[in-house]
Structure formats: C-alpha cells, structure tokens
Amino acid sequence: MEKRSKLINYNFEILKDRVISYLSDLQFGPCQYRINTHADGNIYSSCFALFIYDLFKATESWSEKKRYRWIDYINSFQDKETGYFIPEGFTGELDEKPVHQLTCFAINALKILGEYPKHRFNFLSKWRNPNDISRYLEKKGCLKGKPGTGNLAMFIGIFLTFDYEINNNSQSLELLNHWFFLHEKTQNPHTGFWGSSFRQKLFKGFQNALHQFIVYHYWMRDIPYHKKIVDTILCLQDSDGFFAPVPGGGGCWDFDASEMLINCGLNRNYKTSFIKLALARLFNSIIINQKEDGGFCESKKIFPNFSNLFDSEILKFIFLNRDLKVMYYKFRTITPIYLFNKRKLFFHWNTKGCFWDQSDLWNTWFRCLTIAKIENSLTVNNDQIKHKWKFHNSIGFGWIS
C-alpha cells in the first residue's frame, strides 16, 4: 500500500508558470482580476488571485509600490462605521455570508501584505456576551448543521480570533471558548458532524463541518469523534480519487475532505496507510486535471443533458459503491443537474456563472492549495516543501500548523 500511495512526479515550476500565466490572462487592472474568462471582476476575485500569487511565493518579489497599491485597494472596501468589508454594489443585509466572507478574506489578504484593516471591527459589538453567541448560532442553524451555516459559524470564530490576537481583547477569547463549548455540546456523536438528517451524515455533513474545524485546527483543539469522521470520508472517495457527490470532484469538496483526513486522521496516527493512499490518489487526479489554460475547474466530467445521465460513466459513478446511502445521495444530487440542464454554477462572487469544466480563480486557488497541503503532509523532507509553497500565517483556509 505504501508504494501505491506515492505522489505522482510533476514539475512544480511548470505548474507554477502555467497558473501564473492564467492569472495574467484574467488581469484587467493593477489589482483587478476576472473570476473566469467570461465574467466580470470584483474584490473577491482579486483576493483569490492574491492568495494564489502568495501560495506560489510570487508576492515575495513584489515592490513596495505594488504592495501598497494592493493594500489601498483592499482597504477601500472597508466601511468605517461598521468595520465590515463590503463588496461593490452590495445591497443586502450586512449580517450575511457575502459580507462576512469578504471580511475574512480581507483579513487574510492584508496579513499577506503585512498590513491590518484601517478601521476597528465595530460590528463585533453585536456579540457582547455568551448569550449573544448562542442566539446567533441557534438562529442561523449552525448548531443543527443547516447547509451553508458552517461558514457562518467559522466567520465568528475568525473574527473573535483576530480581535483577540490584534487587540488582546480577553472578552473575545471568552466568547470564543463559549463558541467551542456550544459546538462540542451539539456535535453529533454518531457522525462527528452537526445535524442528524440523511444529508448531514454524508457529503453535506463533512463539507459543512469543515468550516468549524478550521477554527478547531488553528486553536489546536481536539476534535471529538475524529475516527468516525475519517471513516466516513474514506468511504466517500470515488474511483478517480475525488470526494464530491458528482463525477470529476469539486474544488471545495476535495479540499474539505483532504483537510479532514490530514488533521483528523494522519496527524492523529489513525488509519495512516489508508489516508496516505486516499490523499495520493486525490493529489494525482488533481495534477492531471489542470486545464489547458493553466487554471483548474470544478469538474471535467459533467456535461448536463438528460440523455447523458444514462452514460455508462455516470451510472458507474452513482452505483459503483458498496453503501446504498452513498448511491442514493449521488443519484439525488446528480439527477437534477442533468434533468434541468444545469450547465453553470453560480456564486455571490460570480453572478454570470461558470461552466462546470471552465477554469476559474476560486477552483484554481482551492485545487492548488489542496496540492500544497497534501504534498506538505506526505513528503518526508518538509524543507523541500517550504521552498515551494507559502501558507497563510493567519486563521483561514490557507493556514497550516
């Protein structure tokens, strides 16, 4: 098994040059990048581009003038009154995912550039005591594993961490400890995730929970039921090495699965040989799935058309699994995509959408980050890795212990 778990040989410099070239093709201003070739640019896509540049250590050669240009650009989105970073043209509620997510991205982006936000996070005043944290998490459904709420819980953990580290605010540390208390109190002992529905026990469960675990990992907190988490994720890997409920994987799904296998399993000496094999298979599949333009896409195997639903490869993906629950979950996920011809994916940072097999900055960042973290975990000589990759020094997806 050890021989089979070796990483494929690849040329790092070629990978890097192709990705950087892809970024250059998407640039349309000093700090502005399109999310893909057919979409407009925004502050989100600029953050993704910055994260990719930094992962490949390209930011280390930037001039002071360029660095300050980026700092000014990112800080221009911060609202002085609340402290939130608000996307251009945003008209929704400030207390929702787009604003919270951008604020977290901005924190990481500015830390990369050696800077902090200009204005204080006055919005933290809404969480003055443990009861405020409890009410917020319960209202949003975070503690019941409502799909998408893992993000919302993570954002609070990041905000409180930032406030404690930068402002030495002991109140934020107290609130953060209550955050951990609530999550450990409500974690499902049968899955290690949050929630108890069918969806929350499998793919949606681990994808949602990964966000809370990001905070756990940063604070080096033990994750209860880590063995159950690893066992579940290992059973979800498909024949190509991916961890999504759709063929060809997905940037978020595969990153989330690898992150959990590393931190809940490999770093805790649980099923290490199985995890090494699983991570190597994922790593190798991602490497060979780089697109001709140098970027990475969500999936190269989805071509929505009802007739394609009965393609042998799709049927094999759905039904070639020993677990009936996994087969049913995949069938329920894939069928609407082909039945309703869902050719594009839409996010709040990409209103024009992106084809499944079209490169975009989000998937390029997450795919490269997954490659980097797996290589860091499976390579014996980590000094070699340090010469290649640069991870974040602040809490978030790009951080590594």
N, C-alpha and C positions, 0 to 999 in steps of 0.2 A: 504493500500500500504506500510506503514511503516513496518508492520510485515513481509511482503514478501521481503523487501529489507535488511533483516538481513544477515550477513555473516555466512557461514557455520562454524560449530565448527570444528577446526582442531588442531592437536598437532604441535605447532611450532618446538619443539625440534626434533620431528621425521622428519618433513620436512627438517630441517637444517641438521640433521645427514645423511639423505639419499642423499641430494645434495652434501655435503662434501665428502661422500663416493664415489659418482660418479666422482667427481673431482680427487680423489686419483687414481681411476682406469684409468684415462686418463693421469696421470703424467708419464713422461719418463725421466725427468731430474730435476735439482734443481728448475728451473723456466720454464720448458718446459711442455706443455700440448698439446695433440691432440685435434682437434676440435670435433671429434667423434671417435668411436672405430675403424673405418676403414680408417681414414685419417691421414695425417702427421701433425705435429705440426708446429707452426710458431709464430711470435711475436704477431699476432692478437689473437690467441687462448690463449696465455699467459696472455694478457691483460684481456680477458673475464674471465679467471679463477681468476685473481686478483680481478676484480670487484665483482665476486660472493663471494669470501672469505670476502671481505670488507663489502659487504651488510649484511652478517651474523655476522659481527664484529669479524671474526676469526683472522684478521690481528692485532688486539689489543694485542694478546698474542705472537706475533712473536718476536724473539730475534733480537738484533741489527745486529748480523751477517747475519741473514736471510734477514732482511730488506735491508741491504746494498748490498747483493748479487742480490736482485731484482732490486735495483736502478742501479747498474752497468750493469746488463743485458739489461734493457730498454734503458739506455743511450748509449749503444754500437751501437744502430741503428741510432743514430743521425749523420747526415752529418755536419761536421764542417763548410764547406764553405757556405751552404745554410741555415742550421738550421733545415731542414726537417728531420723527422724520416722516413727512407726508408726501406721497407720490404726486407728480404733476397732474393737475386736473382732477384730483380725487374729490368726490362729493359725498362719500358715505360716512358712516359713523367712525370716529377715531378709535373707538374701543373695539376694533375688529381686526381680523387677521392681516389684511394688506398693510395697515399702518404699523401694527406690532411687528410684523415680519420685516418690513423695511427698516424699522428702528434697530432691530437686532443685526441685520446685515450691515447697517451703517456703523454700528459699534465695532464690528469686526473689521470693516474696511478701513476705518480711521486708525484702529490699532496697528494694522499692517503698515500704515503710513507714518506711524509714530505720533499720532495725534488723538485728541479726545473731542467729543461733541462740544460746541461752543456754549450751549445753554444747559442748565440743570434739567433733570427729568422731573418736572413738577407733576406730571401725571401719576407719579408714584404715590401721591397723597391720597389717592383713592383706596390704597391698601395701607391703612394705618395700624391695624391690629390683626391678630389671627382670625377673628371672625370675618373680616373683610376678605381674606384669602379663601376661607371656607365658602362663603357665599358666592364668590366669583367662580370658583371651580365647580361648585354644585350647579349654579345657574347655567354654565356653559356645557355641562355634561362631561367634563373632563374625567371625573372620578368614576363614571359609568362607561367609559370607553366609547362615547359617541364619536363616530367617524369624523376625523378632522380636528378634534379637540386636543389631541396630543400636542399639536402645535401651540395652541393657546396656553396650555399648562407650561410648556417649555419656555415660552416668551417670558412669563412671570419669573421663572427660575433664572433666566438670563438677566433680566432687569435687576432683580434683587442681588444677584452675584456681582454685577457691575457696580451697583450702588455701594455695596459693602467694600469691594476692593478699591474703588476710586475714592470714595468719601469716608471710608472707615465707619460706616453707619451701622451700629450694633443692632438697631431696630430691624434693618433689612436681614441681618443674619438670623434674628429671632423669627421673622416671618418665613424665611427660607427653611428653617428647621420645622416649622409648622407645615410647610408645603410637603416636606418629606414625610412627616407624620401622617398626613391625610392620604398620601399615595400608598404608603405601606399598610394603612388601615383598610383600604378599599381594593388593593390588588387581589386579583382572582388567584387563589392558591392552586387551582387546577390547570391554569394556563401560564401564569406569570405575567399576564397582560391585565388590562382593565376592561370590565364588561363581561357578560356571560352569554350573549347571543351567539348564534351559529357563526355569523360573520366575524365576530370579535375573538373567536377561538383560533382562527387561521390567519389568512393573509392580512385582512384589515386589522386584526389584533396586533400583530407584530409591527406593522407599519405605523400604527397609531402610537404604540407604546415606546417605539424607538426615541421619540422626541423627549419623553420624560427621562428615559435612560441617558440621554445626552447630559442632563444635569447631574444624574447619579454618577456617571463616569468622571465628570470634571471634579466633583467633590469627593471622589474615591469612596463612595458609599457602596456597600454590598447590596446587590440586587437579590431579593428573596426569590426562591423558586427558579434559580438560574438554570438548573438542569432541565426542567420542563420546557423552558424557553428554547434551549438548544435542541432538545429532542424534536420539538415541533418544527423548527425552522429546517432542520436537516431533512425532514420528511417532505418538505415543500419544494426541494430543488428538482428542476426538470432535467430531461436527458441532455439538454445543451449546457447545463450548468447554471441556469438562471433561476431566480426566485419569485418571479411575478406570476399572477394568475392568467397571464396572456402569453402567447408564444413570443420569443425573442427578448424576454425580460423587460426591464424598465429601469431608468436611472435611479429613482427613489427606492423601488423595491429591492434592487440588488445591493445598493449601498446600505440600506437599513439591515438587511439580512446579514451581510458581511460584518457590519459593525457589532451586531449582537453575538455572532459566532465568535468574534475575536474577544470581546470583553466579557461575555457570559460563559464562554467555553474555553477557548485557547488560553486566555490569561488566568484561568482558574483550574487549569490542568484537567479539564473534563472532556472526554472523547476527543482528545487532541488529534489522533490519527485520522479520524473521520472528518474533523473540521479542516485539517490541512488539505485533505483530498477535495472537500467541497469548495474551499477557497481557491485552490489551484484551478479547478475546473471553471469557476466563475472568472477568475483572472484571465485565463487563456481565451475564454469566449469573448470577453470584452476587448482584448487586444486585437483579435482578428475581426471584430465588428466595427473598427474605425472606418468612417466613411471616406470616400474618395476626396472630398473637400477638406479633410483633416479633422472634422468635427465628429461628434457622436450623436446618435438619435435615440428615441425611446425604444423602438423595435424595428428591426429589418424584416420581420416575418408577418406583419399584419397588413392585409390588403382587403379592406372591408367591401364585401359584396356577398349577398346571401348565398350564391352558388359556391363561393369559396369556403363557406362554413363546413361543407362536406368534403373538403380536400383531405386527403389521407394524412397529411402532416398535422392539420388542425385536429382531426379526430384522434390521432395518435397522442397529441399533446394533452387532450382532455381526458382520454380514457386509459392511457398507459400509466396507471398509478394504482398501488395496492389499497389505497384508502378511498372508500366510497365518498366520504365527506369532501375530500380534496377534488375528486372528479366532479361532484355536483357543484362545488364552488366555482370551478373553472368553467363549467358549462353555463352557469348563471351569469358569469362575468363576460364571457366571450360572445354568447348568442346575441345580446342587444347591439354589440359593435357591428356585427355582420348583418343583422336583421334590419337595422336602421341606418346602415351605411355611414357609420361614424368615422369619417376619414381623417378628422383633425382632433387634436387635443387643445383645450382652451384653459388658460390660467389668468389670474388677475394681472399678471405682468405681460400677457400675450393675448390681447383681445382678438387679433386676427387669426389666431390659431396656428398650429403646426402639424404637418402630416406626420404620421407615426414613424416613417422612415426618413424624415428630414432632420438634418443636423440642427441643433440649437445650443445656445450657450448654457442653459440650465443642465441639460444632459451631458454636455461636454465637461462641465465642471464636476458633476457627480461621478461620471464614468472615470475621469482622470483621478479624482480623489479616492475612488474605490480601488483603482490600480495601485495608487501610492500606499494606501493603508494596508492592503493585502501584502504587498511587497515588503513593507516595513515589518509586518508580523511574521512572515515566513522566511525572511532572509537571515541567515546566521550572523553575518557581519553587517551590523547596522550602520557602521561608519560609511559603508558604500552608499547606503540609502540617504544619509544626511547630505551627501554631495549632490544628490539628485533632487530630492523633494524638500519643500519647506512647508511645515504645517503651522496653523494659527497658534498664537500664544494667548488667545482669549477663548472663553467658552463659546461653543458652537460646533457646527458640523466639521469644520476644518481643524479642530483641535485634536491633539493626540497626547496621551500620557507618556 
